[in-house]
Each structure stands twice: as C-alpha cells, then as structure tokens.
Amino acid sequence: MSARTASVEHRRRLFEVSPTTLVVLLLLGGLTALVPRHLVITPYFLAACLVPSTEVIIIAGFDFPPARVVVLVGLIRALLGEAAKRAKFVPLDALVLLWGANLAVMSMVRSPEMGMFVQQLGVLYEIYGMYFLARLTIQTRSQLYVALQTIAVCVIISVPLGIVEFVTHRRPAAILYHSIDAAAHLREDKTRVYGVFPQAIAFGNFMCISAALCWALWRSRVGMAAKVGLLGCAAAVICVMLSNSGTPLSTLGLTVIAIALFYYRPAVKWIVWGTLVFLTSYHLFYPGGKWWGFIVKASDIVGGSGFHRAQLIKEYWYHFSDWALIGASPDIVNTWSIGGDPANQWVTEGINGGLIGLLLFVAVIFVGFRTISRVMRLPLLRRDQALFWGIGCALFAFCASFIGLAQFGQINVLWFGVLGMIGSIAEGMQVTPRPPFGRDPKGSTIASTGDAHA
C-alpha cells in the first residue's frame, strides 16, 4: 500500500463510526454535562455496557473509545465544580499515579519512539481519567448508590440481549454497531455470548464483578432499590452462564464464597492464612506439585484453557530476568514456547511495567483490601457493612478474574470505578471516622448509624 493510499485509509477511518455510536455518545456526553451532580457517574457506566470499545473515534491521531469521551466531559465538569475542591488526597490516589507513570516510563524506555509516546498518553489518560472521574463523582453515599443502581440496570438490560444471541446465534448489537460481527461465537458447538464486549470471557467477568456490586445494593437498601439489586444479582449469574467461559464460571464461584463469608466473618482470617499455608507447603514440599497446578484442576471442572494459564505462570517466573528490569514486549511469551497473548493480568503487569510495575499493582490491590478491612471495623449498621463488603468482594472478583484475562476495553471502566469507590471510602475515613463515606449532596452528614440514608 502506498503512502497516499494509507493516508486516504486513515482519513476514512475517521468516519467509520456507527451512527448509533455518535447518537449514543452525544446523548451520554450531554447527560454527563447536564444531569444533577449526584448522577454524573451514570453515563460513565452506561457507556461501558451499551457501546462496544471497538467503536473508536480518531481525533488528531488519538483514539477515543466511548468511555474516554464520557471521561473527558465528566472530568471537566468535576474539576470545575465543588468535587475537586473538597476532595482529599489518599494513599490509593498516589499509588494509582505511580502505577500509571511507571507503565508509561517503562514502555518509553523499551521503545523511545513518537508512536509509543502517543500510545502511552492514551494509556495514562485512560488510567488517570477513569480513576479520578470515579473518585470525584462518587464522593457521597447517594452517589455510590446511583453508581450501583446504574450497574444493576445495565446488567438487567444485558440478559434479554444475551438470550437472543444465545438462541439465534446472531448478535443483536451488530444491528446498531458496524464494528461488531453479526454471527455469534461458537466453541466446540457451544454458543459463547459476547454482548457488546470483545470476548465472552470479558463479558462474563464483567458480570461476575457486577454480581458482587448488585449484592451490595440489594443488602444495603430497602424498597425498589433493593429489588433492583436482587434482580441484578440474578441477571448477572444468567449472563455468566451465557458466556460459557471457564474463567467467569470459576470467578463467580469464588465470588459467591466471598459473599457468603459476610455471614461468617470470623472465619475469613483462618481461611486466608490456611490457604496461604496450604499452597506454600504444596508448592515447596509436595513432589512435582506447584500451586499453579490448581488452575488446571479448576479448568477440568468448569472448562477453559487452564493448562495454558498454568504454563504461562510457570514460564513467567522461570523467565523472571526477561521482564523484571524494564518489562518486555508482550510477544516475549512466544519465546517461552507459549503461543498467543499473555492472558493473565498479573503476568501482563510484570511484562508491561517490570517488577516495579507488578509491585505497584499489588500495592494498589493491597491498599484497597486494607481500606475495606478498616471500614468494616467501624460501628456500622449491618446494611452498611454489606455495602462495603460487597465492594470488597468486587475487588476480590477482579483478582480472581486476572488469572484468566488481561483486561482491556469496557471492563476497565468497572475496574477503575471500583478503585474510585474504595478511594472515596478511604477519603471519608481520613476526614473523620464517622461518617465513613463523605457527605450527601446537600451538605448534611451521612451518619454511619441510623436511617438517614435509607
């Protein structure tokens, strides 16, 4: 292809966006700019569930998927409003900043080119934009409930569309979006529902995390909001089943266990320490036994490519020197006698950011769990405990899903949304131990006990 032809093709790509996408983005962008302050987060989650990330608008060489457009409008509004003025910096904010900066620096060290520079600007925009939009627009209890209700509604909408895709083997979203193939994906004669997501595994994992958040909504509210949460839980489970993918099924099982432990919380520390001791002993002392072998055993139960995941983790640690210093190209896994992409977020973090990047990523998650642990020690109503426990379960579900998926696309919206929620919880405890989640939109304190927010 000549340079002239390539230029024409690039300009043509500017207009290869479905009319539906343009209409939806104009609608969501308008809503983000005009809705009341406590509803600003709503379009952010709607963009993830209604518009595929493959619908990209190119502006001045930068790719703008739907969520990035909403983030731009939302951040401008948040930074110009009261949210930015009253926000307090917390350790999780600093860790996210360092984590993103390390990814960009390591990438530029490996490939100091203008193309890489532009790409990393997009990566930083997504990391910082999504996280801080959630931080600045989920600062109050009412804003948190709005976010959870939006997610629940999105999950409920996904069920009938998923059922149609499963039964007809045709993707309804293809009618609206040019970038989606009309034919449903089949593996071993089984339909794997994608929805508007790029993979069945991404669709299923999104629904696993959403199930934990819907449970939090159900157990922390009363009336219609609680019913929406319960319906969202059921819908999320159905969507996981429709995905027909092993990683979402195993993640759902672990998430259900984590939720069940809410009713037996004294057992949590024993289970955590017992699991660590067992896996360490098995790894060190059992002949031929390695902890990643349990991934294969889980795959035998729920299906999926567990052997590939186990081999990836094995080679990842055996080739520690290949990536630990400044990271490496994702293609390096092909030199480890493993084909395909590194379909594991833990592995991807090390490959992209080196050992420092992996440690920062682990630190972000550790601080997230520590924040949930601290807030659970406060004198809360039981429904408030359920609210924060459900958010912690969502973080745990992400950790489980990372074993089988390197995140991209719409699921990042939910990932940074959950981190933003936890950051705001930490901010509330930093300001005063009571209330643990800021103030309501009218400025009155939301008590950690009582029925003020019911």
Sequence and secondary structure as in RCSB ss.txt:
>XXXX:A:sequence
MSARTASVEHRRRLFEVSPTTLVVLLLLGGLTALVPRHLVITPYFLAACLVPSTEVIIIAGFDFPPARVVVLVGL
IRALLGEAAKRAKFVPLDALVLLWGANLAVMSMVRSPEMGMFVQQLGVLYEIYGMYFLARLTIQTRSQLYVALQT
IAVCVIISVPLGIVEFVTHRRPAAILYHSIDAAAHLREDKTRVYGVFPQAIAFGNFMCISAALCWALWRSRVGMA
AKVGLLGCAAAVICVMLSNSGTPLSTLGLTVIAIALFYYRPAVKWIVWGTLVFLTSYHLFYPGGKWWGFIVKASD
IVGGSGFHRAQLIKEYWYHFSDWALIGASPDIVNTWSIGGDPANQWVTEGINGGLIGLLLFVAVIFVGFRTISRV
MRLPLLRRDQALFWGIGCALFAFCASFIGLAQFGQINVLWFGVLGMIGSIAEGMQVTPRPPFGRDPKGSTIASTG
DAHA
>XXXX:A:secstr
  HHHHHHHHHHHTT S HHHHHHHHHHHHHHHHS GGGTHHHHHHHHHHS TT  EEETTEEE HHHHHHHHHH
HHHHHSHHHHH    HHHHHHHHHHHHHHHHHHHH  SHHHHHHHHHHHHHHHHHHHHHHHH  SHHHHHHHHHH
HHHHHHHHHHHHHHHHHHSB GGGGT TTS SB EEETTEEE  TTSSSHHHHHHHHHHHHHHHHHHHHH  THH
HHHHHHHHHHHHHHHHHHT HHHHHHHHHHHHHHHGGGGGGGHHHHHHHHHHHHHHHHHHSTT  TTHHHHHHHH
HH S HHHHHHHHHHHHHTHHHHTTT   GGGGGGGT  S    HHHHHHHHHHHHHHHHHHHHHHHHHHHHHHH
HTS   HHHHHHHHHHHHHHHHHHHHTTT    TTHHHHHHHHHHHHHHHHHHHHH SSSTT B TTS B  SSS
STT 
